[in-house]
Amino acid sequence: MIACQGVSYHYERTKKGIENVEFDTSEGNIIGIIGENGAGKSTLFKCLLGLYKPQEGQITYKDKPISYSRKGLVELRQHVNMVLQDPERQLFYNGIFDEIAMGPRNIGKTEPEVKQIVDQCIKMIHGEDFLLTPVQYLSFGQKKRVSLAGILALSCDVLLLDEPETGLDPMMQREMITIIRQLAEEGKKVILSSHNMELIYDVCDTVYVMHQGTIISKGPTDEIMEQTHIMKKAGLERPLMIKAAEAMGIKPHTLAMKMKTVNRKESIDTEEKS
């Protein structure tokens, strides 16, 4: 759906942004962007959102170059949008319903349509229990889910998630994983950036590794995480599962498949109980 062809963006001569980035969501449904701080992940996200216009290369959505006109960017945000790491920066209303309804109302949906959309989004984030709670009284994790619902209300095809697990307790992390998988199953593309390699290893089918503004490796998550030299160069720790498998003398893939099955079962159980 969205892709980069040779995209470069530089803030200034002394500070590199990203250089000659090739990226394509057709290579996976849940895609991880990983790398140390300053690797260029945030810059790439801002380019994908149209906040930054590349000095070189182009970004396409459904094989068409994105337009940087006001009208073009408004249209792009209806298809590609982002859930920020800090939900406080994304919430504007005191009431949860009005917060989630803001996007649909802005694009001209009728009130009956708005109500239907909000109800669907509330159900997806399992927010029925706190729907009437003023936003300022929500926990960090609840605010994060409301900010996600606000983006879901726009029916975006591509969702960018910046550190989606940050600030969430273990139960809410599992719920977030369930939501991410559900979105992918519905045909949406989910692109997430995180320093949590356990999360990336668990949910992503494809990973791009960034270092000093460039993509230094990409491929299936299992294969990338087993490449010690790539992970070390990117300043990242390999998942404990891989280290454990190596210590046990078995193939990491075998142990990973067993653990992923257990984790997914726990996520399903959590969803059913809620």
Secondary structure, 3 states (H helix, E strand, C coil): CEEEEEEEECCECCECCEEEEEEEHHHCCEEEEECCCCCCHHHHHHHHCCCCCCCEEEEEECCEECCCCHHHHHHHHCCEEEECCCHHHCCCCCCHHHHHHHHHHHCCCCHHHHHHHHHHHHHHCCCHHHCCCCHHHCCHHHHHHHHHHHHHCCCCCEEEEECCCCCCCHHHHHHHHHHHHHHHHCCCEEEEECCCHHHHHHHCCEEEEEECCEEEEEEEHHHHHCCHHHHHHCCCCCCHHHHHHHHHCCCHHHHHHHHHHHHHHHHHHHHHHC
